[in-house]
Amino acid sequence: MILATATLSLVRCTDEPSTPDLALTAADSGQTVELAEGSSLTITLESNATTGFTWEFAVPSESGEAEVVGAPNDTILALDTLRLKASPGLVGAGGQQVWAFEAVGPGSAQIGLEYGQPWDGGIKRGQTFMVTVMVR
């Protein structure tokens, strides 16, 4: 299994993406999913940036704690876009963070996300999301 260590630039996108081949939510955490090379995957997680909480890439360390290290291995999964979707018309309301990936080559990658406040002293590990993606 390849754990993510590559750093990728994130692009904010306001246009709605095309329909993904596979769409995941918090309910899919802990699962192993399969994608064909060239397929797309989205992950949509509830978020409320107005509270200072955000989702960041993370993978478990040897101690079992999550460490933020970057996006999945970009030879297997390429991060296409990251979007923030706010609830319309409600100041301070929660929304969603959405990641779109493309399966670019065969192999497996683990996508780990951690919800917390990213600054020193902020609350960490509010929630976690982890999925293994097998690209065929």
C-alpha positions as CSV (number, residue, x, y, z in Angstrom):
1,M,0.0,0.0,0.0
2,I,1.3,3.4,-0.9
3,L,0.7,6.2,1.7
4,A,0.5,9.7,0.4
5,T,3.6,11.9,0.8
6,A,3.4,14.1,-2.3
7,T,2.5,17.8,-2.0
8,L,0.0,19.0,-4.6
9,S,-1.3,22.5,-5.2
10,L,-5.0,22.9,-4.5
11,V,-7.2,24.8,-7.0
12,R,-10.4,26.4,-5.9
13,C,-13.2,26.0,-8.4
14,T,-16.6,27.7,-8.5
15,D,-18.1,25.8,-11.4
16,E,-19.9,22.6,-10.6
17,P,-17.8,19.6,-11.8
18,S,-19.1,16.9,-14.1
19,T,-20.8,13.9,-12.4
20,P,-18.1,11.7,-10.9
21,D,-17.8,8.0,-11.5
22,L,-17.8,7.5,-7.7
23,A,-19.0,9.9,-5.1
24,L,-18.1,9.4,-1.4
25,T,-19.3,11.0,1.8
26,A,-18.5,10.6,5.5
27,A,-20.5,7.4,5.6
28,D,-17.9,5.8,3.3
29,S,-15.0,6.3,5.8
30,G,-13.0,3.1,6.4
31,Q,-14.0,1.6,3.1
32,T,-11.8,0.3,0.2
33,V,-13.1,1.3,-3.2
34,E,-12.1,0.4,-6.7
35,L,-11.8,2.7,-9.7
36,A,-10.8,2.1,-13.4
37,E,-7.9,4.1,-14.7
38,G,-9.3,7.4,-16.1
39,S,-12.3,7.4,-13.7
40,S,-13.2,10.2,-11.4
41,L,-13.9,10.3,-7.6
42,T,-15.3,13.0,-5.4
43,I,-15.3,13.2,-1.6
44,T,-17.9,15.5,0.0
45,L,-17.6,16.2,3.7
46,E,-19.7,18.6,5.9
47,S,-17.6,21.6,7.1
48,N,-18.1,25.0,8.7
49,A,-15.1,27.3,8.0
50,T,-16.7,30.0,10.0
51,T,-15.8,28.1,13.2
52,G,-12.2,27.8,12.1
53,F,-12.5,24.1,11.4
54,T,-11.4,22.7,8.1
55,W,-10.5,19.3,6.6
56,E,-6.8,18.7,5.9
57,F,-5.0,15.7,4.3
58,A,-3.7,13.3,6.9
59,V,-2.4,9.7,7.2
60,P,-2.0,7.6,10.4
61,S,1.5,7.5,11.8
62,E,3.1,4.6,13.6
63,S,1.6,5.9,16.9
64,G,-1.9,5.7,15.4
65,E,-2.3,9.5,15.4
66,A,-3.0,11.3,12.2
67,E,-0.2,13.4,10.6
68,V,-0.8,15.9,7.9
69,V,1.5,15.0,5.0
70,G,-0.1,16.0,1.7
71,A,-2.4,14.6,-0.9
72,P,-2.4,11.0,-2.3
73,N,0.4,9.7,-4.5
74,D,-0.2,11.7,-7.7
75,T,1.0,8.8,-9.9
76,I,-2.2,6.9,-8.9
77,L,-4.7,9.6,-8.0
78,A,-4.4,13.2,-9.1
79,L,-6.2,15.9,-7.1
80,D,-8.2,17.9,-9.7
81,T,-10.0,20.4,-7.6
82,L,-11.0,21.4,-4.0
83,R,-14.2,23.4,-3.6
84,L,-15.8,25.0,-0.6
85,K,-19.6,25.1,-0.8
86,A,-21.4,27.4,1.7
87,S,-25.1,27.1,2.5
88,P,-26.8,29.7,0.5
89,G,-28.2,32.8,2.2
90,L,-27.0,32.0,5.7
91,V,-24.1,33.9,7.2
92,G,-22.1,31.7,9.5
93,A,-23.9,28.5,8.4
94,G,-22.0,25.3,7.6
95,G,-21.3,24.0,4.2
96,Q,-19.2,21.3,2.5
97,Q,-15.6,20.7,1.3
98,V,-15.5,18.8,-1.9
99,W,-12.4,17.1,-3.4
100,A,-12.3,15.8,-7.0
101,F,-9.7,13.2,-8.0
102,E,-8.8,11.5,-11.2
103,A,-7.5,7.9,-11.3
104,V,-4.3,8.4,-13.4
105,G,-2.5,5.0,-13.0
106,P,-2.8,1.6,-11.5
107,G,-2.0,1.0,-7.8
108,S,-3.5,1.8,-4.4
109,A,-3.6,5.0,-2.5
110,Q,-4.9,5.9,0.9
111,I,-6.8,9.2,1.3
112,G,-6.9,10.4,4.9
113,L,-8.6,13.6,6.0
114,E,-8.7,15.2,9.5
115,Y,-11.2,17.9,10.6
116,G,-9.8,20.3,13.1
117,Q,-8.5,23.8,13.6
118,P,-5.1,24.0,11.9
119,W,-3.4,26.6,14.0
120,D,-1.2,25.8,17.0
121,G,-3.4,25.2,20.1
122,G,-6.5,24.6,17.8
123,I,-8.7,21.6,18.3
124,K,-7.4,18.6,16.4
125,R,-9.0,15.3,15.3
126,G,-12.6,16.6,15.6
127,Q,-13.4,13.9,13.0
128,T,-11.4,11.8,10.6
129,F,-12.1,10.3,7.2
130,M,-10.0,7.5,5.6
131,V,-10.6,5.5,2.4
132,T,-8.3,3.2,0.4
133,V,-8.6,3.6,-3.4
134,M,-7.5,0.7,-5.7
135,V,-7.0,1.8,-9.3
136,R,-7.1,-1.0,-11.9
